[in-house]
Amino acid sequence: MLDGRVAVVTGSGRGLGRSYARALAAAGASVVVNDIDADVAEETVASIVGAGGAAVAEVGAVGGAEVADALVERAVGEFGRLDVMVTNAGALRDRTLRNTTDEDFDLVVGSHLRGTFTCGRAAAARFREQGEGGRLILVGSPAGQRASFGQTAYSASKGAIVAMMRTWAVEHAKIGVTVNAIVPTALTRMVATIPGLGELVEKVDRGEPVPADVRRRGLGTPDDVAPMIVYLASAASAEVTGQAIAAGGDRIALWTHPEQVAEQFHEGGWTPEAVAEAFAGPLKGELREYLPARGDG
Ligand SMILES: NC(=O)c1ccc[n+]([C@@H]2O[C@H](COP(=O)([O-])OP(=O)(O)OC[C@H]3O[C@@H](n4cnc5c(N)ncnc54)[C@H](O)[C@@H]3O)[C@@H](O)[C@H]2O)c1
């Protein structure tokens, strides 16, 4: 499906990124594996090469332009071109607002959001140069779509990534570059600290199967999400752009984009009292749910 294609996957030393890199390589793509941790990056490369695929490691912390440029340069230098950029890397510092320090915020936003921005920009510049389209696959989260208690910096980053995706989809429509964001859910170390999930992550790490009811709720292994990445990287998805797409376990789903759902008019303009009346009356039943909903995963 991806013979002759070249992909970069950031943060692909472990977890979902490793599954994406391995699946892209298994589908025929040559892959630049990136991680902040050199050992795990090399492990991913070894597993791809061991399975007969092509991969190299480019170690570095995504965030700044230098690492983004180095990733694109490595793809071009090693494999001659770039077709797919998957911006998967990022760090977590789960804290409620009052406990979030400036350092926490900068680390999370710097890796997830800034890393997506710089890697997306570097890849898009290369796509323009090549003139043959391309694929930007960004990574959101349920935490960016709805409330996520204790994830101030993370939900800010992930919500912004999906917003950026929509803007990039518009900006690149004419040059055949599709831009989508997946909203994955998988049993990795990232979710191991969420109450109730630690045991399941341990099971998966031991190679035990994920129970069918959990898979049905959208939670499985990283390998369950990877086929979505391969599809979005392929020619088959040429018409799909500007989408936020959930994938996990046995489930895929499309997210809506924000829409206005209820409007009211007050001729000549609004007063605070008139707004209060609208909220006590016609808008009362229209207030939106913002809590994480079961099955959003
Ligand atoms: N696991 C889930 O259910 C879930 C849900 C929603 C979103 N996501 C998103 O999917 C992506 C992967 O998550 P995961 O669960 O596999 O996490 P993970 O922690 O298992 O893997 C992330 C990898 O990124 C690397 N990394 C961290 N900061 C980096 C940086 N600045 N530059 C390069 N590499 C860096 C880490 O070393 C690690 O190998 C993340 O963007 C995460 O937010 C995961």
PDBQT file of the ligand as one rigid body, heavy atoms in Angstrom, charges set to zero:
ROOT
HETATM    1  N1  LIG A 301      -2.368   6.181  24.879  1.00  0.00    +0.000 N 
HETATM    2  C1  LIG A 301      -3.514   6.779  24.664  1.00  0.00    +0.000 C 
HETATM    3  O1  LIG A 301      -4.608   6.247  24.975  1.00  0.00    +0.000 OA
HETATM    4  C2  LIG A 301      -3.560   8.127  24.002  1.00  0.00    +0.000 A 
HETATM    5  C3  LIG A 301      -4.783   8.815  23.992  1.00  0.00    +0.000 A 
HETATM    6  C4  LIG A 301      -4.856  10.028  23.354  1.00  0.00    +0.000 A 
HETATM    7  C5  LIG A 301      -3.736  10.551  22.744  1.00  0.00    +0.000 A 
HETATM    8  N2  LIG A 301      -2.553   9.874  22.791  1.00  0.00    +0.000 N 
HETATM    9  C6  LIG A 301      -1.411  10.504  22.116  1.00  0.00    +0.000 C 
HETATM   10  O2  LIG A 301      -0.710   9.551  21.333  1.00  0.00    +0.000 OA
HETATM   11  C7  LIG A 301       0.687   9.886  21.319  1.00  0.00    +0.000 C 
HETATM   12  C8  LIG A 301       1.504   8.707  21.780  1.00  0.00    +0.000 C 
HETATM   13  O3  LIG A 301       1.086   8.341  23.075  1.00  0.00    +0.000 OA
HETATM   14  P1  LIG A 301       1.582   6.993  23.809  1.00  0.00    +0.000 P 
HETATM   15  O4  LIG A 301       0.468   6.588  24.678  1.00  0.00    +0.000 OA
HETATM   16  O5  LIG A 301       2.142   6.049  22.821  1.00  0.00    +0.000 OA
HETATM   17  O6  LIG A 301       2.732   7.598  24.736  1.00  0.00    +0.000 OA
HETATM   18  P2  LIG A 301       4.133   6.975  25.217  1.00  0.00    +0.000 P 
HETATM   19  O7  LIG A 301       4.537   7.800  26.377  1.00  0.00    +0.000 OA
HETATM   20  O8  LIG A 301       4.031   5.499  25.371  1.00  0.00    +0.000 OA
HETATM   21  O9  LIG A 301       5.094   7.285  23.976  1.00  0.00    +0.000 OA
HETATM   22  C9  LIG A 301       5.469   8.591  23.652  1.00  0.00    +0.000 C 
HETATM   23  C10 LIG A 301       6.897   8.567  23.110  1.00  0.00    +0.000 C 
HETATM   24  O10 LIG A 301       7.265   9.905  22.783  1.00  0.00    +0.000 OA
HETATM   25  C11 LIG A 301       8.583  10.146  23.271  1.00  0.00    +0.000 C 
HETATM   26  N3  LIG A 301       8.727  11.574  23.498  1.00  0.00    +0.000 N 
HETATM   27  C12 LIG A 301       8.281  12.331  24.534  1.00  0.00    +0.000 A 
HETATM   28  N4  LIG A 301       8.600  13.616  24.345  1.00  0.00    +0.000 NA
HETATM   29  C13 LIG A 301       9.273  13.674  23.157  1.00  0.00    +0.000 A 
HETATM   30  C14 LIG A 301       9.860  14.728  22.403  1.00  0.00    +0.000 A 
HETATM   31  N5  LIG A 301       9.818  16.014  22.801  1.00  0.00    +0.000 N 
HETATM   32  N6  LIG A 301      10.472  14.419  21.219  1.00  0.00    +0.000 NA
HETATM   33  C15 LIG A 301      10.523  13.143  20.783  1.00  0.00    +0.000 A 
HETATM   34  N7  LIG A 301       9.998  12.111  21.466  1.00  0.00    +0.000 NA
HETATM   35  C16 LIG A 301       9.364  12.380  22.634  1.00  0.00    +0.000 A 
HETATM   36  C17 LIG A 301       8.697   9.304  24.526  1.00  0.00    +0.000 C 
HETATM   37  O11 LIG A 301      10.053   9.035  24.839  1.00  0.00    +0.000 OA
HETATM   38  C18 LIG A 301       7.910   8.044  24.138  1.00  0.00    +0.000 C 
HETATM   39  O12 LIG A 301       8.731   7.070  23.545  1.00  0.00    +0.000 OA
HETATM   40  C19 LIG A 301       0.819  11.134  22.180  1.00  0.00    +0.000 C 
HETATM   41  O13 LIG A 301       0.726  12.288  21.365  1.00  0.00    +0.000 OA
HETATM   42  C20 LIG A 301      -0.378  11.051  23.081  1.00  0.00    +0.000 C 
HETATM   43  O14 LIG A 301      -0.751  12.289  23.588  1.00  0.00    +0.000 OA
HETATM   44  C21 LIG A 301      -2.441   8.681  23.424  1.00  0.00    +0.000 A 
ENDROOT
TORSDOF 0
